[in-house]
Amino acid sequence: MRTFEGYPRDDGPAGVRNYVAVIPTSVTASPVAAEIADRSAETVRATPHQMGTDPPAATRDQIERTLTGVGSNPNVGGTLVVDLGTEAIDADDIADAVAATGRDAETLSIREAGGTAAAVEEGTELARSLREGISGARREERGASELVFAVECGGSDATSGIAANPAVGAACDRLVRDGGTATFSETPEFIGAEHVLAERCADEDVRERLLDRVERRESTAELMGVDLRGAQPSPGNQEGGLTTIEEKSLGAISKGGTTPVQGIVDYAERLPVGGGLVLMDTPGYDIESVVGKVAGGAQVVAFTTGRGSTTGNPLAPVIKVTGNPKTADRLAANVDVDASDVIDGEPIDAVGERIYETLLAVAGGERTAAERRRLEEFAVNELQPNELAELRGDA
Amino acid sequence: MKGTVLGDAGLHMAARDNVVTAIDDLEAGTKIPRDGETVELAEAVPFGHKIALVAMEPGDAVVKYGETIGEAVEPIAPGEWVHTHNCESRRGRGDRAASDGEVA
């Protein structure tokens, strides 16, 4: 069994980082949350996002689930929830749910504090106090089985399916063999490859749910009269050599490795620890998709990119892997693992081992390129009108 | 690497694939050996893009990874570039569903 050095948590698996999360409940509170994090210690991180103050009920549920999940991620030791005070989402509800996991959680209302300047001042004090409360935590040796490893792809080209994705998949296979959890998502990118995934489902129930989710995403496009070719593969994907969604999907699913699909969870739903390969039903937009998995408990993310992506996440380290030799060269300062040697004949398994070693080193504290550059994009998935209609039973 | 590299130019992912992926920016005239025969590139093909190994007619399946990735919509000769101009997806076709009066 391989190990990493992590921060023990009372409620579950160890964290790979020890952050205070400053979480706004709406776009209105986002700048205040960002300012609080900027003024506090380096280990205080904000998750500013774009969601409004009074979303429809189903959207509200999804935002609450996401923010609660983010605040309870193993990489977070303490949480400050910030609201304006007029939001439909109650900061206390989120703080209570986070506190139930054994973490210290505080709330801050901008209106009650007396405006943004006063709120920033009060919030900075709260964040520093939360920070002091967890500053005594020390890393301990933990089994790799405590890791939930999220895999994402963005800016795909033909090398994604040939080199980077199968190499990351080989790392997923190693982690699953060691008892951990690997997860990938982006259901629209299962279209055309779902028969391959369906054959690998652990049981009939998982198989039916997987096919149902794919059907739902595809029929959404059809109901709206949308030709997926316009968006999938994207114009950038097409420039990189991907012709159809089937081709993109067949390349995309290889990033999860070759083990049985043990389950599929909703966006931002808690991922099992020690669960093998588990899929998450998310949209194709990579920032929202990564956030869904971090909210589900993923401590580390691998992000494969052919054309080049620099994105990171505030709370989970993002390991950038490319299979494109030109991107490896051009974006060398943003790439953590160059998997393009696969094109020159290095075995996928050998690159997979390199990625697994990188995963364990990053879990133990080694910083990724995105972390060093403080690239910390964050966005919550907003349900679309047709999805809301379906959830209401109108569709 | 999975698959077979043909002539240091094209990557053949699975035995039944009727396309290869260019592993470099290839010029017209580049020769790709396959099963004792040679496929000559009819045009320049950029890195990562696909090249037909066999002749295809509209409606024929284009096969990569051993799976159908779409269908030819133009006649395609061996050595031609295969991309969005002559190959289309069979999936996620809301445009077809709408024009056929079907909604899945």
Chai-1 contact restraints between the chains, C-beta under 6 A:
chainA,res_idxA,chainB,res_idxB,connection_type,confidence,min_distance_angstrom,max_distance_angstrom,comment,restraint_id
A,D157,B,G48,contact,1.0,0.0,6.0,A-B,restraint_1
A,A158,B,T21,contact,1.0,0.0,6.0,A-B,restraint_2
A,A158,B,G48,contact,1.0,0.0,6.0,A-B,restraint_3
A,I191,B,R91,contact,1.0,0.0,6.0,A-B,restraint_4
A,I191,B,G92,contact,1.0,0.0,6.0,A-B,restraint_5
A,G192,B,R91,contact,1.0,0.0,6.0,A-B,restraint_6
A,E218,B,G92,contact,1.0,0.0,6.0,A-B,restraint_7
A,S219,B,A104,contact,1.0,0.0,6.0,A-B,restraint_8
A,A221,B,G92,contact,1.0,0.0,6.0,A-B,restraint_9
A,A221,B,G94,contact,1.0,0.0,6.0,A-B,restraint_10
A,E222,B,G94,contact,1.0,0.0,6.0,A-B,restraint_11
A,E222,B,A97,contact,1.0,0.0,6.0,A-B,restraint_12
A,E222,B,A104,contact,1.0,0.0,6.0,A-B,restraint_13
A,L223,B,V103,contact,1.0,0.0,6.0,A-B,restraint_14
A,G225,B,G94,contact,1.0,0.0,6.0,A-B,restraint_15
A,G225,B,A98,contact,1.0,0.0,6.0,A-B,restraint_16
A,V226,B,G94,contact,1.0,0.0,6.0,A-B,restraint_17
A,D227,B,G94,contact,1.0,0.0,6.0,A-B,restraint_18
A,D227,B,D95,contact,1.0,0.0,6.0,A-B,restraint_19
A,L228,B,G92,contact,1.0,0.0,6.0,A-B,restraint_20
A,R229,B,S89,contact,1.0,0.0,6.0,A-B,restraint_21
A,Q238,B,T84,contact,1.0,0.0,6.0,A-B,restraint_22
A,G240,B,G48,contact,1.0,0.0,6.0,A-B,restraint_23
A,G241,B,G48,contact,1.0,0.0,6.0,A-B,restraint_24
A,G241,B,H49,contact,1.0,0.0,6.0,A-B,restraint_25
A,T243,B,H83,contact,1.0,0.0,6.0,A-B,restraint_26
A,T243,B,T84,contact,1.0,0.0,6.0,A-B,restraint_27
A,T243,B,C87,contact,1.0,0.0,6.0,A-B,restraint_28
A,T244,B,I69,contact,1.0,0.0,6.0,A-B,restraint_29
A,T244,B,G70,contact,1.0,0.0,6.0,A-B,restraint_30
A,T244,B,S89,contact,1.0,0.0,6.0,A-B,restraint_31
A,I245,B,S89,contact,1.0,0.0,6.0,A-B,restraint_32
A,I245,B,R91,contact,1.0,0.0,6.0,A-B,restraint_33
A,I245,B,G92,contact,1.0,0.0,6.0,A-B,restraint_34
A,E246,B,I69,contact,1.0,0.0,6.0,A-B,restraint_35
A,E246,B,G70,contact,1.0,0.0,6.0,A-B,restraint_36
A,E246,B,R91,contact,1.0,0.0,6.0,A-B,restraint_37
A,E247,B,I69,contact,1.0,0.0,6.0,A-B,restraint_38
A,L250,B,Y65,contact,1.0,0.0,6.0,A-B,restraint_39
A,L250,B,E67,contact,1.0,0.0,6.0,A-B,restraint_40
A,V342,B,M1,contact,1.0,0.0,6.0,A-B,restraint_41
A,I343,B,I23,contact,1.0,0.0,6.0,A-B,restraint_42
